[in-house]
Amino acid sequence: MNKNNSMIGTLLFCNNKKFNPNNFQILFLVKKCTFVGLLKTIMKIAILGYGKMGKVIEEIAVQRGHSIALKVNRTNLYFDLKLLKECDVAIEFSSPKSAIENINKCFNANVPVVVGTTGWYAEFDAVQKRCIAENKSLLCATNFSVGVNIFYEINKKLATLMNPNCQYKVEVEEIHHTQKLDAPSGTAISLAEGIIDNLDRKVSWKNEMNVSENELAIESIRAEGVPGTHIVKYESDIDLIEIKHEAKNRNGFAFGAVLAAEYINDKNGVFTMKDVLSL
C-alpha cells in the first residue's frame, strides 16, 4: 500500500520491532501489541447527527476509504428509511432526545448502529432487549477514544489498589465545552462506576461535591473550547494521587467511532469498545 492509501500511517511498536500499518491490509490487536484488531472493509456509512463531531467522523471515515451515504441533521430529521437501508452501518451522535428514535430506525432498517450519544442510558435495558430479541446490531460507548478506554482500565486498577487505604478521599472531575448537554458526562459516569465496583467504601455517585461517606462526588465544569478532560483524585492528609485524561480535539473520539463501525459491520448482538479493543 502506498502513502496515499486510506489506512492510517502511524508507526507502531510490537515486541520491540517497528511495524508500519501502511504495509498491511489487516490491523491486528493482540495483548502484546498496539494494533487495532479490525479487518478493514469499505462501507457506506450513515451519520445520524451531522454536527461538529459528525463532520470529524466523516473526515476520518473517508480517509479510511469509506463513503458517507446519509447525513442527518436538524434539516432532515424525517428522512426516508429507504436511504438508511442502503447503508452498511450507522454512527449515531445526535442528542439524548433523538438517540432512542435513531436507534429504533436503525433496527427497523436492519442496519448496525454505533451510538456515541450519552444521556439516554435509562432506556438502555429496553433497547438491549429489542436488539437481542430481533438479532440486531448495537455498539454503545460513553467514549470511543482508544486512550479513554485504556484510562478506564487504569482507573479500575487504581481503585482496587486504593481499596484498603481508607485514608484517601476520592472524587471525579470532568470538564467539557459549554455546548455539552448532559452532566455529568457519560465518561465520568463510567469512571465512577469503575471506582464503585472496586472500592468497597463507595456505593453510589452524585453530581455534586457535598456527598456522604459512601457516595462518590462527580464535579462537572463547563468551559469554552474544552473537548473533554477527566480527572480521578485520591487525596489524604499526606499526599494527592491523580490520574487524568485530556482530549486535545475530537479526532480521538471520531477515530474510535469509525473503528467501532468497522468492527460491528458483520456482527449481531450488543457490543462495547472493550470488544473492539479486546480490553
Residue pairs with C-beta under 8 A, 6 or more apart in sequence:
1 7
1 22
1 23
1 24
1 25
2 22
3 9
3 22
5 22
5 65
6 62
6 63
6 64
6 65
7 21
7 22
7 24
7 27
7 40
7 64
7 65
8 21
8 63
8 64
8 255
9 20
9 21
9 22
10 21
11 18
11 19
11 20
12 18
12 19
12 20
12 21
12 33
12 34
12 35
13 19
13 34
14 32
14 33
14 34
14 35
15 32
15 33
19 35
21 27
21 35
25 39
25 40
26 38
26 39
26 40
27 35
27 36
27 37
27 38
27 40
28 35
28 37
29 35
29 36
29 37
29 38
29 277
29 278
30 37
30 278
31 278
36 146
36 259
36 276
36 277
37 276
37 277
37 278
38 259
38 262
38 263
38 276
39 262
40 64
40 65
40 262
41 262
41 265
41 266
42 65
42 66
42 67
43 66
43 67
43 87
43 88
43 89
43 261
43 262
43 265
44 66
44 67
44 68
44 69
44 86
44 87
44 88
45 61
45 66
45 67
45 68
45 69
45 70
45 87
45 88
45 89
45 90
45 91
45 261
46 68
46 69
46 70
46 71
46 72
46 83
46 84
46 87
46 89
46 90
46 91
46 111
47 54
47 57
47 58
47 68
47 70
47 71
47 72
47 90
47 91
47 93
48 70
48 72
48 90
48 91
48 92
48 93
48 94
48 98
48 102
48 105
48 106
48 113
49 72
49 73
49 92
49 93
49 94
49 95
49 98
49 102
49 117
50 58
50 71
50 72
50 73
51 73
51 93
52 250
53 93
53 116
53 250
53 253
53 254
54 71
54 73
54 91
54 93
56 250
56 251
56 253
56 254
57 91
57 93
57 254
57 257
57 258
58 68
58 71
59 254
60 251
60 254
60 255
60 258
61 67
61 68
61 258
61 261
62 68
64 258
64 262
66 258
66 261
69 83
69 86
69 87
70 79
70 83
70 84
70 86
70 87
70 90
72 79
72 94
72 102
77 98
81 105
81 108
81 109
84 90
84 105
84 106
84 109
84 111
85 109
85 110
85 111
87 109
87 111
88 111
88 112
88 265
89 111
89 112
89 113
89 114
89 261
89 264
89 265
90 102
90 106
90 111
90 112
90 113
90 114
91 113
91 114
91 116
91 257
91 258
91 260
91 261
92 99
92 102
92 103
92 106
92 113
92 114
92 115
92 116
92 117
93 116
93 117
93 257
94 102
94 117
95 117
95 119
95 181
96 117
96 118
96 119
96 120
96 181
96 182
98 117
99 115
99 117
99 119
99 120
100 120
100 123
100 127
102 113
103 113
103 115
103 127
103 138
104 130
106 112
106 113
106 136
107 113
107 130
107 131
107 134
107 136
110 136
111 137
112 136
112 137
112 138
112 139
112 261
112 264
112 265
112 267
113 137
113 138
113 139
114 139
114 140
114 257
114 260
114 261
114 264
115 138
115 139
115 140
115 141
116 141
116 144
116 253
116 257
118 142
118 182
118 185
118 186
118 189
119 181
119 182
119 186
121 186
124 140
127 138
128 138
128 270
130 136
131 137
131 138
131 269
131 270
132 269
132 270
135 268
136 268
137 264
137 267
137 268
137 269
137 271
138 264
138 269
138 270
138 271
139 260
139 263
139 264
139 270
139 271
139 272
139 273
139 275
139 276
140 270
140 271
140 272
141 149
141 256
141 260
141 272
141 273
142 185
142 186
142 187
142 189
142 190
143 149
143 186
143 187
143 190
143 228
143 253
143 256
143 273
144 252
144 253
144 254
144 255
144 256
144 257
144 259
144 260
144 273
145 245
145 247
145 252
145 253
145 255
145 256
146 252
146 255
146 256
146 259
146 277
147 245
147 247
147 252
148 187
148 230
148 245
148 247
148 252
149 256
149 273
149 274
149 277
149 279
150 277
150 279
151 191
151 230
151 243
151 245
152 190
152 191
152 194
152 279
153 279
154 243
155 191
155 194
155 195
155 232
155 243
156 194
156 195
156 197
156 198
158 232
158 234
158 241
158 243
159 170
159 194
159 195
159 197
159 198
159 199
160 198
162 168
162 170
162 199
162 234
162 241
163 198
163 199
163 200
163 201
165 236
166 201
167 236
167 237
167 238
168 234
168 235
168 236
168 241
169 234
169 235
169 236
170 195
170 199
170 202
170 216
170 232
170 233
170 234
170 235
171 209
171 216
171 217
171 218
171 219
171 232
171 233
172 184
172 188
172 191
172 192
172 195
172 205
172 216
172 217
172 218
172 219
172 230
172 231
172 232
172 233
173 218
173 219
173 221
173 229
173 230
173 231
173 233
174 184
174 185
174 187
174 188
174 218
174 219
174 220
174 221
174 228
174 229
174 230
174 231
175 221
175 222
175 223
175 226
175 228
175 229
175 230
176 185
176 220
176 221
176 222
176 223
176 226
176 227
176 228
176 229
177 222
177 223
177 224
177 225
177 226
177 227
178 222
178 223
178 224
180 222
183 207
183 220
183 222
184 192
184 205
184 207
184 218
184 220
185 220
185 228
185 230
187 228
187 230
188 218
188 220
188 230
189 205
189 218
191 230
191 232
192 205
192 216
192 218
193 205
195 202
195 216
195 232
196 202
196 203
196 204
196 205
196 216
201 213
201 214
202 214
202 215
202 216
203 214
203 215
204 214
204 215
204 216
205 215
205 216
205 217
205 218
206 215
206 216
206 217
206 218
207 218
207 220
208 217
208 218
208 219
209 217
209 219
210 217
211 217
227 247
227 248
227 249
227 250
227 253
228 246
228 247
228 253
229 244
229 245
229 246
229 247
230 244
230 245
231 242
231 243
231 244
232 242
232 243
232 244
233 240
233 241
233 242
234 240
234 241
234 242
235 241
247 253
256 273
256 276
259 276
260 271
260 273
260 276
263 271
263 275
263 276
264 271
273 279
